[in-house]
Amino acid sequence: MKHFHHLKYAALFIIGFALIAGFGWPNGPITSKGEAAASASFQKKSDDDDKGAIVAEAQIEPTAGNEVKGSVKFIQKKDRVHIISKLQGLPPGRHGFHLHQHGNCGDNGMAAGGHYNPTGTPHGSPDNDVSHRHVGDLGNLEANHKGDAHDNRFDNVIKLSGPQSVIGLSVIIHANPDDFVTQPTGNAGARIGCGVIKQIK
């Protein structure tokens, strides 16, 4: 009888543990209705944020002797643009990151021309107001020790619509950091990657 009680308690323990862990339920661990609703609400808000948004992307390819590849995506959200960069193959460290005036990556990126600067303002940091930066001044991207750079930012100067839309221009990745001071390029060095911005939505 004593042995029977031990088996009964052991069986109850296993059943209780299985219920806590969510074993035996076809949909995995038990989730409260509140958690499920919160998750669904978050996903809906994220989807709603991009509804009707203009989306453009530049596929970055390396210039001769370089290895940088990846994408830079632009999403117009009301009065600002969300910029998402995912690059690999960069030398570790910071790299100047600019929009250039022509949608042409020929001649190792030189065909892209200079910084996009329709207002004729001085070169500067992307944090400066519009009178102290080029529209195309996006600052720096920073690559880790593996050469990967993932950057997520918002910019309230560039636009994906209207007379100063950046769609059709080029994204240039430079060899050196942008110092935000040297005119007109920030002393960012050679062009190691280039991609033309194309509307995808």
SULRA-V801911 format. One record per backbone hydrogen bond with DSSP energy under -1.0 kcal/mol. CO is the residue of the C=O (numbers start at 1). NH is the residue of the N-H. E is the energy in kcal/mol with one decimal. If there is no record, write none. Layout:
# SULRA-V801911
co=CO nh=NH e=E
co=CO nh=NH e=E
This chain:
# SULRA-V801911
co=1 nh=5 e=-2.2
co=2 nh=6 e=-1.9
co=3 nh=7 e=-2.0
co=4 nh=8 e=-2.4
co=5 nh=9 e=-2.7
co=6 nh=10 e=-2.3
co=7 nh=11 e=-2.4
co=8 nh=12 e=-2.3
co=9 nh=13 e=-2.3
co=10 nh=14 e=-2.2
co=11 nh=15 e=-2.3
co=12 nh=16 e=-2.6
co=13 nh=17 e=-2.5
co=14 nh=18 e=-2.3
co=15 nh=19 e=-2.1
co=16 nh=20 e=-2.1
co=17 nh=21 e=-2.5
co=18 nh=22 e=-1.0
co=18 nh=23 e=-1.9
co=22 nh=25 e=-1.3
co=25 nh=28 e=-1.9
co=32 nh=36 e=-2.3
co=33 nh=37 e=-2.5
co=34 nh=38 e=-2.3
co=35 nh=39 e=-2.3
co=36 nh=40 e=-2.3
co=37 nh=41 e=-2.5
co=38 nh=42 e=-2.3
co=39 nh=43 e=-2.2
co=40 nh=44 e=-2.3
co=41 nh=45 e=-2.4
co=42 nh=46 e=-2.3
co=43 nh=47 e=-2.4
co=44 nh=48 e=-2.9
co=45 nh=49 e=-2.1
co=50 nh=53 e=-1.9
co=54 nh=76 e=-2.8
co=55 nh=200 e=-2.9
co=55 nh=201 e=-1.7
co=56 nh=74 e=-3.4
co=57 nh=198 e=-2.5
co=58 nh=72 e=-2.1
co=60 nh=70 e=-1.4
co=61 nh=194 e=-2.4
co=63 nh=66 e=-2.0
co=69 nh=88 e=-2.6
co=70 nh=60 e=-2.2
co=71 nh=86 e=-2.8
co=72 nh=58 e=-2.6
co=73 nh=84 e=-2.4
co=74 nh=56 e=-2.7
co=75 nh=82 e=-3.0
co=77 nh=80 e=-1.6
co=80 nh=77 e=-3.2
co=81 nh=155 e=-2.4
co=82 nh=75 e=-2.3
co=83 nh=153 e=-2.4
co=84 nh=73 e=-3.0
co=85 nh=151 e=-2.3
co=86 nh=71 e=-2.3
co=87 nh=149 e=-2.4
co=88 nh=69 e=-2.3
co=93 nh=143 e=-3.2
co=95 nh=141 e=-2.5
co=96 nh=174 e=-2.7
co=97 nh=138 e=-1.3
co=98 nh=172 e=-2.8
co=99 nh=116 e=-2.9
co=100 nh=170 e=-1.9
co=102 nh=104 e=-1.6
co=105 nh=109 e=-1.5
co=106 nh=111 e=-2.2
co=107 nh=110 e=-1.7
co=109 nh=112 e=-1.4
co=110 nh=113 e=-1.7
co=112 nh=102 e=-2.4
co=114 nh=101 e=-2.7
co=116 nh=136 e=-2.4
co=117 nh=120 e=-1.5
co=125 nh=128 e=-1.6
co=129 nh=132 e=-2.5
co=134 nh=137 e=-1.5
co=136 nh=99 e=-2.0
co=139 nh=97 e=-2.4
co=141 nh=95 e=-2.6
co=143 nh=93 e=-2.2
co=144 nh=147 e=-1.9
co=147 nh=90 e=-2.3
co=148 nh=144 e=-2.7
co=149 nh=87 e=-2.8
co=151 nh=85 e=-3.0
co=153 nh=83 e=-3.3
co=155 nh=81 e=-3.0
co=159 nh=166 e=-2.5
co=162 nh=165 e=-1.6
co=166 nh=169 e=-2.1
co=169 nh=197 e=-3.1
co=170 nh=100 e=-3.1
co=171 nh=195 e=-1.7
co=172 nh=98 e=-2.1
co=173 nh=192 e=-2.4
co=173 nh=193 e=-1.5
co=176 nh=96 e=-3.0
co=182 nh=186 e=-2.4
co=186 nh=179 e=-2.5
co=188 nh=176 e=-2.9
co=190 nh=175 e=-2.3
co=192 nh=63 e=-1.8
co=193 nh=173 e=-2.4
co=194 nh=61 e=-2.6
co=195 nh=171 e=-3.3
co=197 nh=168 e=-2.1
co=198 nh=57 e=-2.6
